[in-house]
Amino acid sequence: MESCDGCKIQPFKYIPDPSLQTYFMLVLFTIWSITFGVIAIFWLGFIGYNILTSILVHAAVVIPLAFTNAIFVDAERDGENWLKEWREEQSRYKLVMNRLKTKNLVLWDPNKEA
């Protein structure tokens, strides 16, 4: 298989599961599409300029940058170890959610018991 120049610096190469690579790329694509849409709406003048709009447009740029950076740094940091940790976390979450669904489990409500 032939490698590309972009693949050498792509941190998602550390994620061995192609479905997770696709998921993260889809999330980033959606976030950046919304960001560029907000910037375009502002740039074309559909939203008038005021302080709140300026803050929102700047936040629409800074938040996706920080989110993208966090995903890329996390993917690079541990190589494949983060994937194992993520799957274990998901497994624990499913275990807790399944326990909450059982009929024998009763959540204590202090308002009803008091």
Secondary structure, DSSP 8 states (H G I E B T S, - for coil): ----HHHHH-GGGG---HHHHHHHHHHHHHHHHHHHHHHHHHHTTSS---HHHHHHHHHHHHHHHHHHHHHHHHHHHSTTHHHHHHHHHHHHHHHHHHHHH-TT-----HHHH-
